[in-house]
Amino acid sequence: MNWKKFIIGAIIGFTAAYVVPTRLKQRMISAEKALSLAKSSLQHQGSVSGSWIQTNPETYEKNNVIYTVYKGGVCRDNQQYEFIIDAYTGAIIETNPL
């Protein structure tokens, strides 16, 4: 076996093992982007005066479908709402008044 080919193959393998998971992670939108999408979506019902979001995504199950989500909330006047937003698509899955 040619050692050059072996070393080149090992380098390519290690590089692929590092790059593939990194690329898969990058498909998730950031928590800040998710918050921005949620605020703009919920602003149609009234102006948003405050907001928050958890920066770590978590798993959430609804109707036997498992999602990776961010949880957050918005304040409007005297009302507060919690939202659950899909970490990959940015679609709001659920909103609940607090």
C-alpha positions in Angstrom: 0.0 0.0 0.0 1.3 3.4 -0.9 1.6 5.5 2.3 0.8 8.8 0.5 -2.5 7.4 -0.6 -3.2 6.2 2.9 -2.4 9.5 4.5 -4.4 11.5 1.9 -7.4 9.2 2.5 -7.1 9.6 6.2 -7.0 13.4 6.0 -10.0 13.4 3.6 -11.9 11.1 6.0 -11.1 13.2 9.1 -12.0 16.4 7.2 -15.4 14.9 6.1 -16.1 13.7 9.6 -15.6 17.3 10.8 -17.3 19.2 8.0 -20.5 17.1 7.6 -21.8 17.6 11.2 -20.8 21.3 11.1 -22.8 21.8 7.8 -25.8 20.0 9.3 -25.8 22.2 12.3 -25.7 25.3 10.2 -29.1 24.5 8.7 -30.7 25.6 11.9 -31.6 29.2 12.1 -30.1 31.2 15.0 -32.1 32.1 18.1 -31.9 35.7 17.2 -33.2 35.1 13.7 -36.0 33.0 15.2 -36.9 35.8 17.6 -36.9 38.3 14.7 -39.2 36.1 12.7 -41.6 35.6 15.6 -41.7 39.3 16.4 -42.5 40.2 12.9 -45.2 37.5 12.6 -46.8 38.5 15.9 -46.6 42.2 15.3 -49.5 42.0 12.9 -51.8 41.6 15.9 -50.3 44.6 17.8 -47.0 46.3 18.5 -44.5 44.3 20.5 -42.9 46.1 23.4 -40.6 43.4 24.7 -39.4 39.9 23.8 -37.1 37.1 24.9 -36.0 33.7 23.5 -34.1 30.7 24.8 -30.8 30.3 22.9 -30.5 26.6 23.2 -32.9 24.5 20.9 -34.8 21.7 22.5 -37.1 18.9 21.4 -40.8 19.4 21.3 -43.6 17.0 20.4 -47.0 18.0 19.1 -49.5 15.7 17.4 -47.0 12.9 17.4 -44.4 15.0 15.4 -41.1 15.7 17.0 -39.6 19.2 16.3 -36.4 21.0 17.3 -37.6 24.3 18.6 -36.8 27.5 20.3 -39.1 28.8 23.0 -39.6 32.5 23.6 -42.1 35.2 24.4 -43.3 38.6 23.5 -45.0 41.4 25.5 -47.7 43.7 24.0 -49.3 46.3 26.3 -50.6 44.3 29.2 -50.5 41.0 27.4 -47.7 38.4 27.3 -47.5 35.5 24.9 -45.2 32.5 24.8 -44.3 31.1 21.4 -42.7 27.9 20.2 -40.9 28.2 16.8 -39.3 25.6 14.6 -35.5 25.9 14.7 -35.1 24.8 11.1 -37.9 26.5 9.3 -38.8 29.5 11.5 -42.4 28.6 11.5 -44.4 29.3 14.7 -45.8 26.0 15.9 -47.7 27.3 18.9 -48.6 30.5 20.8 -50.1 30.7 24.3 -51.1 33.6 26.4 -49.4 33.8 29.8 
